[in-house]
Amino acid sequence: MADLHDHGTHHAMLDTSDPARYRASRRVTLVSLAINTLLAAGQVVIGIFGHSQALVADGIHTLSDIATDLLVLFAIKHGAKAADAEHPYGHGRIETAITVVLGAALIAVASGIAINAGIRLRQPGPLPLPDILTLWVAAVTILAKEGLYRYTVHAADRYQSNLLRANAWHHRSDAISSVIVFVGIVGSRAGYPYLDALAALGVAMMITQIGWHLGWSAIKELIDTALSKEEVAKIRDAILGVQGVKALHMLRTRRTGGHALVDVHILVDSKISVSEGHYISETVRLHICEVLDSVSDVMVHIDPEDDELAMPTLGLPLRQEFLGELNRNLVGIEEATQIKKASLHYLNGQIHVVLYLPVDIVQGETQRALLLQRFRDAVQDNPQVGSLDLCYL
């Protein structure tokens, strides 16, 4: 007796490593590192000698960018590694972990800026007037940071990198903070000396908000938060649009690095062949990848029945053990010795059996009906048998 049908799980894994993505991320980050180094030196030095606390604060902020750029370089180098035996899903979570560190660094820097600005506001006596040169440095910083934002976010969108996107918004936050610094310096020179310190406080508040947003988003990814409702709805529609899929359940999604992962159970006809079930699952995988470019891994579990509702089939004997019991049940039926193959269907907590006999073993519908009844009577006391049918080849 040989098996005819089977059902199981189809797991499709795509390589998450992308050399082009790595090279682009590395190039963008190196450009950012070079520009931030020049800006930080100019902001801190001119801010100190030009008596602008807001510009010094902005320079310290830029110094934090240098540190985070180095972290980003580390993350993209190791996060771009291909999947291996110890990391079958790749190394994308390195990017996510570094993004958490980046968010925490932003919050820490913002706290330091706010404390220093508060101390300065509480100092007695007149505040020194910022030099005109600090105004020019602030203006150059605005342009440089906005340019870095646009350059980085373009690469982030092209390669679906949340880490680059986080760093891009870091540049945008720098540009906005530099605008605040610019306004503060202008106000101080116009006769409102406290505006420079207040601008530093404004920068700190804005950096805190952005750091929290980036860090919390990365933490949600680390704890396997699902994709958005809109993305999940697209995936669901794509699955149900595949011919042969009767229903779906246990649809689970998550992100790792710049990639999305999908697990799903699909319900198919219980009597189809293994190859047809595999083909349906492969079609489901392709449809999901078509509707969401970020999906890199899909695991499709094929169910012949709804395993959330039906009786569990676990605990039933596997083929060889069951066929041994079946042969003992059929002892005494001479035709049973000529069984050519058997199909076993594990459904609703029982095994439904189809036995294949030679077409000429009996003649006429009446004789076939009598033979079927003899087979069924022989297994009626076997609680594992849900049904038994005969086919003729």
NORRAUR-V172996 format. One record per residue. RES is the residue in three letters. PHI is phi in whole degrees, -180 to 180 (none if undefined). OMEGA is omega in radians with two decimals (999 if undefined). Layout:
RES_PHI_OMEGA ; RES_PHI_OMEGA
This chain:
MET_none_-3.11 ; ALA_-127_-3.11 ; ASP_-77_3.10 ; LEU_-116_-3.07 ; HIS_-124_3.05 ; ASP_-161_-3.13 ; HIS_-140_-3.12 ; GLY_-169_-3.03 ; THR_-117_3.05 ; HIS_-115_-3.06 ; HIS_-119_-3.14 ; ALA_-113_-3.10 ; MET_-122_3.07 ; LEU_-103_3.11 ; ASP_-69_-3.10 ; THR_-87_3.13 ; SER_-77_-3.11 ; ASP_-143_-3.11 ; PRO_-58_3.14 ; ALA_-64_3.13 ; ARG_-64_3.14 ; TYR_-65_-3.11 ; ARG_-63_3.14 ; ALA_-65_-3.14 ; SER_-63_-3.14 ; ARG_-66_-3.13 ; ARG_-63_-3.13 ; VAL_-60_-3.08 ; THR_-70_3.10 ; LEU_-66_3.08 ; VAL_-61_3.12 ; SER_-61_-3.13 ; LEU_-62_-3.12 ; ALA_-65_-3.11 ; ILE_-67_-3.13 ; ASN_-64_3.12 ; THR_-63_3.12 ; LEU_-65_-3.12 ; LEU_-65_-3.10 ; ALA_-60_3.13 ; ALA_-61_-3.13 ; GLY_-66_-3.10 ; GLN_-65_-3.08 ; VAL_-68_-3.09 ; VAL_-65_-3.13 ; ILE_-67_3.14 ; GLY_-64_3.14 ; ILE_-67_-3.09 ; PHE_-75_3.13 ; GLY_-97_3.04 ; HIS_62_3.08 ; SER_-121_3.13 ; GLN_-66_-3.13 ; ALA_-62_-3.13 ; LEU_-70_3.08 ; VAL_-62_3.12 ; ALA_-60_3.11 ; ASP_-66_3.09 ; GLY_-67_3.08 ; ILE_-64_3.06 ; HIS_-59_3.13 ; THR_-67_3.05 ; LEU_-60_3.09 ; SER_-66_3.09 ; ASP_-64_3.13 ; ILE_-62_3.13 ; ALA_-64_-3.12 ; THR_-71_3.06 ; ASP_-63_3.10 ; LEU_-65_3.08 ; LEU_-64_3.13 ; VAL_-64_3.10 ; LEU_-59_3.11 ; PHE_-64_-3.08 ; ALA_-66_-3.08 ; ILE_-73_3.10 ; LYS_-68_-3.09 ; HIS_-85_3.12 ; GLY_-71_-3.12 ; ALA_-84_-3.14 ; LYS_-64_3.13 ; ALA_-71_3.09 ; ALA_-62_3.08 ; ASP_-139_-3.06 ; ALA_-63_-3.13 ; GLU_-84_-3.13 ; HIS_-132_-3.05 ; PRO_-65_3.11 ; TYR_-99_-3.13 ; GLY_87_-3.07 ; HIS_-118_-3.07 ; GLY_-62_-3.10 ; ARG_-68_3.04 ; ILE_-61_3.08 ; GLU_-57_-3.10 ; THR_-63_-3.13 ; ALA_-63_3.13 ; ILE_-67_3.09 ; THR_-64_3.05 ; VAL_-62_3.12 ; VAL_-62_3.14 ; LEU_-61_3.12 ; GLY_-62_3.12 ; ALA_-65_3.12 ; ALA_-64_3.10 ; LEU_-61_-3.13 ; ILE_-65_3.13 ; ALA_-63_3.12 ; VAL_-63_-3.14 ; ALA_-61_3.13 ; SER_-63_3.12 ; GLY_-63_3.13 ; ILE_-63_-3.11 ; ALA_-64_-3.14 ; ILE_-64_-3.13 ; ASN_-64_3.13 ; ALA_-66_3.12 ; GLY_-63_3.12 ; ILE_-63_-3.12 ; ARG_-67_3.14 ; LEU_-66_-3.11 ; ARG_-88_3.14 ; GLN_-72_3.11 ; PRO_-74_3.07 ; GLY_92_-3.12 ; PRO_-71_3.10 ; LEU_-87_-3.12 ; PRO_-67_-3.12 ; LEU_-85_3.11 ; PRO_-64_3.13 ; ASP_-73_3.14 ; ILE_-62_-3.13 ; LEU_-64_3.13 ; THR_-64_3.12 ; LEU_-67_3.14 ; TRP_-68_3.11 ; VAL_-64_3.12 ; ALA_-63_-3.13 ; ALA_-66_3.12 ; VAL_-62_3.14 ; THR_-63_3.13 ; ILE_-58_-3.12 ; LEU_-65_-3.11 ; ALA_-66_-3.10 ; LYS_-69_3.11 ; GLU_-67_3.07 ; GLY_-63_3.09 ; LEU_-63_3.11 ; TYR_-59_-3.08 ; ARG_-64_3.14 ; TYR_-65_-3.08 ; THR_-75_-3.09 ; VAL_-68_3.07 ; HIS_-63_3.11 ; ALA_-67_-3.14 ; ALA_-63_3.13 ; ASP_-69_-3.10 ; ARG_-69_-3.05 ; TYR_-109_3.09 ; GLN_52_-3.13 ; SER_-108_3.10 ; ASN_-67_3.12 ; LEU_-65_3.08 ; LEU_-64_3.12 ; ARG_-64_3.09 ; ALA_-62_3.14 ; ASN_-68_3.09 ; ALA_-63_3.13 ; TRP_-69_3.00 ; HIS_-61_3.09 ; HIS_-64_3.12 ; ARG_-64_3.10 ; SER_-63_3.08 ; ASP_-63_-3.13 ; ALA_-63_3.14 ; ILE_-67_3.13 ; SER_-64_3.11 ; SER_-68_3.03 ; VAL_-62_3.12 ; ILE_-62_3.10 ; VAL_-62_3.13 ; PHE_-58_3.14 ; VAL_-64_3.13 ; GLY_-62_3.13 ; ILE_-66_3.12 ; VAL_-61_3.14 ; GLY_-64_3.13 ; SER_-63_-3.14 ; ARG_-72_3.13 ; ALA_-88_3.08 ; GLY_113_3.12 ; TYR_-122_-2.98 ; PRO_-62_-3.12 ; TYR_-76_-3.10 ; LEU_-64_3.13 ; ASP_-64_3.12 ; ALA_-70_3.11 ; LEU_-65_3.08 ; ALA_-63_3.10 ; ALA_-63_3.09 ; LEU_-64_3.11 ; GLY_-62_3.09 ; VAL_-61_-3.11 ; ALA_-63_-3.13 ; MET_-64_-3.12 ; MET_-68_3.12 ; ILE_-64_3.11 ; THR_-60_-3.13 ; GLN_-62_-3.13 ; ILE_-68_3.12 ; GLY_-61_3.11 ; TRP_-65_-3.12 ; HIS_-62_-3.13 ; LEU_-65_-3.11 ; GLY_-64_-3.12 ; TRP_-68_3.10 ; SER_-62_3.13 ; ALA_-69_3.10 ; ILE_-63_3.11 ; LYS_-62_3.09 ; GLU_-68_-3.14 ; LEU_-65_3.13 ; ILE_-97_3.00 ; ASP_61_3.02 ; THR_-68_-3.08 ; ALA_-67_3.02 ; LEU_-65_-3.13 ; SER_-64_3.14 ; LYS_-59_3.14 ; GLU_-65_3.14 ; GLU_-67_3.11 ; VAL_-64_3.12 ; ALA_-63_3.09 ; LYS_-63_3.12 ; ILE_-64_-3.14 ; ARG_-61_3.14 ; ASP_-64_3.14 ; ALA_-64_-3.14 ; ILE_-67_-3.09 ; LEU_-69_3.11 ; GLY_-81_3.14 ; VAL_-87_3.12 ; GLN_-62_-3.12 ; GLY_105_3.09 ; VAL_-88_-3.11 ; LYS_-85_-3.13 ; ALA_-167_3.08 ; LEU_-143_3.04 ; HIS_-157_-3.12 ; MET_52_3.07 ; LEU_-79_-3.11 ; ARG_-127_-3.13 ; THR_-135_3.07 ; ARG_-163_3.12 ; ARG_-119_2.97 ; THR_-145_-3.03 ; GLY_61_3.13 ; GLY_-95_-3.03 ; HIS_-121_3.10 ; ALA_-111_3.13 ; LEU_-119_-3.07 ; VAL_-132_2.99 ; ASP_-124_3.14 ; VAL_-156_2.98 ; HIS_-103_3.08 ; ILE_-118_3.14 ; LEU_-98_3.12 ; VAL_-124_3.09 ; ASP_-59_-3.02 ; SER_-72_-3.04 ; LYS_-110_3.12 ; ILE_-77_-3.11 ; SER_-79_3.08 ; VAL_-59_-3.08 ; SER_-66_3.11 ; GLU_-69_3.08 ; GLY_-61_3.09 ; HIS_-62_-3.12 ; TYR_-66_3.10 ; ILE_-62_-3.12 ; SER_-64_3.12 ; GLU_-66_3.09 ; THR_-66_3.07 ; VAL_-60_3.14 ; ARG_-59_-3.12 ; LEU_-64_3.13 ; HIS_-63_3.13 ; ILE_-64_-3.14 ; CYS_-66_3.12 ; GLU_-72_-3.08 ; VAL_-81_3.11 ; LEU_-135_-3.11 ; ASP_-64_-3.07 ; SER_-76_-3.11 ; VAL_-72_-3.14 ; SER_-116_-3.10 ; ASP_-146_3.12 ; VAL_-132_3.03 ; MET_-117_-3.11 ; VAL_-110_3.07 ; HIS_-99_-3.07 ; ILE_-93_3.13 ; ASP_-113_3.02 ; PRO_-80_3.07 ; GLU_-151_-3.13 ; ASP_-74_-3.07 ; ASP_-77_2.97 ; GLU_-86_-3.07 ; LEU_-116_-3.03 ; ALA_-73_3.08 ; MET_-65_-3.13 ; PRO_-68_3.11 ; THR_-97_3.10 ; LEU_-62_-3.11 ; GLY_102_3.07 ; LEU_-75_-3.12 ; PRO_-70_3.04 ; LEU_-76_-2.96 ; ARG_-50_-3.02 ; GLN_-62_3.13 ; GLU_-65_-3.11 ; PHE_-67_-3.13 ; LEU_-64_3.05 ; GLY_-63_3.09 ; GLU_-64_-3.12 ; LEU_-63_3.11 ; ASN_-61_3.11 ; ARG_-67_3.08 ; ASN_-65_-3.01 ; LEU_-94_3.08 ; VAL_-58_-3.11 ; GLY_104_3.06 ; ILE_-100_-3.05 ; GLU_-60_-3.11 ; GLU_-64_-3.11 ; ALA_-66_3.13 ; THR_-73_-3.10 ; GLN_-107_3.09 ; ILE_-62_-3.08 ; LYS_-88_3.08 ; LYS_-164_-3.11 ; ALA_-136_3.05 ; SER_-115_-3.12 ; LEU_-114_3.11 ; HIS_-120_3.14 ; TYR_-89_-3.04 ; LEU_-139_3.00 ; ASN_54_3.06 ; GLY_82_3.12 ; GLN_-138_3.12 ; ILE_-109_3.14 ; HIS_-101_-2.92 ; VAL_-109_2.96 ; VAL_-123_-3.14 ; LEU_-106_-3.08 ; TYR_-111_-3.12 ; LEU_-115_3.06 ; PRO_-61_-3.04 ; VAL_-64_-3.07 ; ASP_-100_-3.08 ; ILE_-70_3.03 ; VAL_-138_-3.11 ; GLN_-117_3.04 ; GLY_85_-3.10 ; GLU_-66_-3.12 ; THR_-64_3.13 ; GLN_-65_3.12 ; ARG_-68_3.11 ; ALA_-65_3.13 ; LEU_-67_3.12 ; LEU_-66_3.11 ; LEU_-60_-3.13 ; GLN_-65_3.10 ; ARG_-63_3.11 ; PHE_-63_-3.09 ; ARG_-69_3.11 ; ASP_-64_-3.09 ; ALA_-70_-3.09 ; VAL_-110_-3.03 ; GLN_-65_3.13 ; ASP_-91_3.11 ; ASN_-93_-3.05 ; PRO_-68_-3.13 ; GLN_-78_-3.10 ; VAL_-88_3.11 ; GLY_-85_3.11 ; SER_-160_3.11 ; LEU_-142_3.10 ; ASP_-133_3.10 ; LEU_-115_3.03 ; CYS_-127_-3.05 ; TYR_-124_-3.13 ; LEU_-110_999
